[in-house]
Amino acid sequence: KMNPKDDWMFNQLGDDRDHRGMRIPKEDTNFYGRGLERPVYFCTGEPQVRGKFKNNTTGVASTAGKFSSAFGLGYKMFFNVNKTYAETLLHHSVAANKLCIAKPGACQTASVLSPYIYAEDNWTDDMELAAATQYELQKELGENSVTVSDFLNASYSYALQEPVTPWLGKDTANHYQWYPFINVGHYELAKILRDKRRDTIIQFYKEGIQRVWNKAKQNAFYRGVPFIWCSNNLTVSFAIQCYWYRQLTGDTSFAELEQANLDWIFGCNPWGTSMVYALPSWGDTPVDPHSAFTHLKNYPIDGGLVDGPVYTNIYKNLIGIQLMNPDEYAAFQSGLAVYHDDYGDYSTNEPTMDGTASLIYLLAAKEAEENSVRKNQLTYSHDAIIRGDSSRKEIALVFTADEYGDGLPSIIKNLKEQHIKASFFFTGNFYRNEKFQSYINELNKQGNYLGPHSDKHLLYCDWNKRDSLLIDRGTFSQDLDRNYLAMQQARITGQEKKYFIPPYEWYNDTIASWTNDKGVQLFNFTPGTKSNADYTWPQLENYKSSEEIFQSIIQYEKEKNLNGFILLMHAGTDPRRTDKFYARLKELLDYLKKKGYQFKRIDELLSQEF
């Protein structure tokens, strides 16, 4: 059942009057004469005109199809997070798909001051994706199989109407004429199909790539993407299509072409510059983009992908472009294409949201692909290793300590008796503490791995807002260096591969990056058991008894397994905990040995990777 306003949909917020000058959003009250209010453009399915420029709208499907698939994806993402919200997204996904069918055609933007309209002409690709999304949603919901199949058949029917995205292999196109710049529906549909239709869809991708390759193979950059407005967006999108084709088929015929397009974005181009703001940090990247944030406030927009080079004849005929500084790339400009790192050039140096989003997807896909082919299948979280090879019955016992080391006599005794080597990560405070020196020496003598746990046991990031750092890079680096100095003074040397577990076992992606830059691999314990709670005492809300901890390990091993596990415990605990878990270490070792597990130092468990 549709609500009365389920057919309300808006294609555009604001218009080109926003381009009358540089300003920060909260300070732009005079551009429409209505304070902070902005016009919104209703999806009527009919041509619209606000100023003197009329668009060529023929329907609403290009917008409604995108909405339907996006809402459908949102439903899947939020179902286990906020079911009420997820159900709302599902409702909108279904409603938007009905609008696709009711009003097929493309929906373009409206312009008031200039002729630059987002002139999208295609829409069957959006309906293809929407129908494929509905097929998956309705199948999950257990709807009638005949009705569900109708969605799949409809998706394939739309796919046949636009086999190849029209710009592929062409020299030019209107602004956003074929958007999105690749057919996302083909990829989603190919993943669903199990009959000969799948081969047909994949062939559509191959044909489009081949058209570009026919042009690209004629130049040193393997450049087959036209230099139209937002050429970088097309470049990234085309690289994604190559990636998807390779994922679907395993065919690496276009791997070099795929890589060449990614390399183009990061500097392998005639201008020798990355097209991504501040990425890489050490390279030549845009510093003066057409952005109010950087121009007025000097706010960093790291990771923003700029429009990219355009044909010289397009650039010369654009309205209102004026370079504000001498062109540092003047020697590399040509009669074919130009690029300027100058905020006055809105055609080549303006960061775009859709291009940046596509690049984020591509880079994430590349990272995931790299992780998936690693020999020992390590598991990562926030760029730190949290589990070794899950196909091997190997475990690394890891003990950390800062203030307390009362468990070390018992731990050392049990490890020695069972001929097991473990890994110990101590703070600088611990390494410098005279009362622990004999234990440190004995651990080192027995061949255990000893590593750092920060010098002063700093808390790196907020407990509730993990992305919020509580230290700066200098503090982090200095603290870790001092931890290693304390190890050196304690005569802990010879660790060929350096591993580091963060204090409090709490960190984020930035900490992992900083650690990596210092030539050290960050890791953390494998979640799933309660072994890391052995530091708690009865007065704490999160207190866990030794029996509860022991049973959590046994239960996890029975229900899943402990293959590749990094099992964290503490070398000592607060005196208020009298139920010491390290007192049950022998019992735990006996149990794990009977289950066939082998014990490895952390560098042995992870050595093939780092």
C-alpha positions, 0 to 999 in steps of 0.5 A: 500500500502506498502512502498519499505522498509516496509519489513525491520525489525531488531531483534537485536541491538548489540550482546554479544560482549557488555558483554566483560566488564563493561562500560557506553554507551557513553564511550564504543567506543572500543568494536566493533572498530567502535566508538559508532556504533553497528551492527544490525541484519536484520530479514531475516527469515533464520538462522544466524551466526556471529561467530561460533554459529548458531541460529535456526531462522525459520521465522520472525513472532515472531518479526513481531507479537510483532512489529505489536501489539506494533505499534497498541497499539501506534496508539491508544495511540497517536491518540488524541495526534499526529495524524500524528505520530499515522498514521505512527504507524498504517501503520507499524502495518499493514505492520508488520502483513503482514510480519507475514503472509509472513514469519511465524516462530521464529526469534532468536538472533545472538551470536559471543563470547558465546553460549548464544542465545535468543532461542525463538521457539514459534511464533503463540502466537505473530501472535494471538496477532497481528491478534487480534490487527488488528481486533480491529484496522480495526473495529475502522477504519470502514473497511469491516466487512467480512475482519475484521472478518477474523482477528478475525478468524485468531487470534483464529486459531493461539490460537488453535496452542499453547493453553498453553505456553509450559514452564508452568508446566515444570522443564526447558526450553532454554533461552527465548525459550517460549517468552513472558513467557505468551500468551498475545494474549489469554487475548486480544482475550478473551476480544473480543470474545462473543461466545463459543470460549471465554470459550475455550480461558479462559480454555487454561489459566486455564489449564496452571495455573493448571499445575503450581499449580500441582507442586506449592502445593507441597512446602511451597512457592507455587513455581511452576516456574522453576529455569531457567535463568530469573526465576523472569521474569517467576514468574511475567509473571505467576502472570499476567496470574493468574490475567488475568484469575481472571479478565476474570472469577471472579474465585478466585481459584488461588488467593493464588497462584497468590499472592504467586508469587508476594510475592516471588518477594518481599522477601517471598523466601528462601533468604529472599530478595526482587528481586527489586532494592531499593524496598521496601526502608526499606527492604533487596534488591539487592545492587550489581547488574550486572549493569555498572550503579551501579558498575561504577557510583553508579547510583541508578536503583530503581525498576529494577527487577533482573534475580532471582535464577537459578538451582545450576547445571546451575550456576556451568556450566556458563561461566565467573562467579566469585563472587567478595565478600563473599556470604551473602546468603551462608547459604541459598544456596542449591543443588536446586537453588542459588541466589547471590547479587553480580555483578559478577553473571550475571545469577541471579543478572542482572536487565532486561528490560522486567522483569521490564516492566512486573513488572510495569504492574503487580503492576499498575494492582494491584493498579488499582484493589484496587482502583476499589473496594473502596467503595465510588469510589474515583477518583485519579490523581497522587496519590491524591484524586480529587473527591469523590463518583460520585454516590452521590449528595454530594459536598465539598466546599474548600477555600484556602488562603495564603496572602488574606482573604477579602472574609471571612466575606461574606463567613462565613455569607452565610455558617452560614445562609444556615447551610452549613459546608465547608473546609478551608485550610490556610498556616502557613502565614495565620494562624499566621496573626493577622488580620485573627484570628477572622475569623479563630476562627469563622470558627472553632466555626461553625464546618468547617474543617480547614487544612494545605496549606503548611507553606510558600506556596511553589511551589513543582514542575516545572510548565512545567515539573511536575516530576521535584521537586523544593524542597527536602523531608526534606524541604517539611516535615519541611514546613508541620510540621510548618503549623500544628504547626501554626494551633496548635497555632491558637487552631485548633485541633481535626481533626481526619483525616488529609487532605492536599491540596498542595500550588498552587494546584500543586504537583506530585506523589512524593509529594503524597507519602511524604504526605502519609508517614506523615499520611496525605491524599493529595487531590486536586480540581476536574477539569472541572469548572473554580472555581479555577480561581477566584484568577485571575485579568484582567491584567493576560492572564488567567483571568476569570470573575465571570460570566464566572466562574459561568456559567462554574459550571452551564454548567458542572452540566448540561452536566455531574454532580457535584457528589462528586465534590471538588469545590475550591475557594479562601478566598480572592483575589488580590485587582486588582480583583474587580469582586469578585466571593465569592460575588456570593456564595449565588447565587451559593449555592441556585442553587446547593441546588435546584439541590439537592446537599448536602454539606459535609466537606472534611473529610465527603466526603472522610471519608470512604476511608481514 
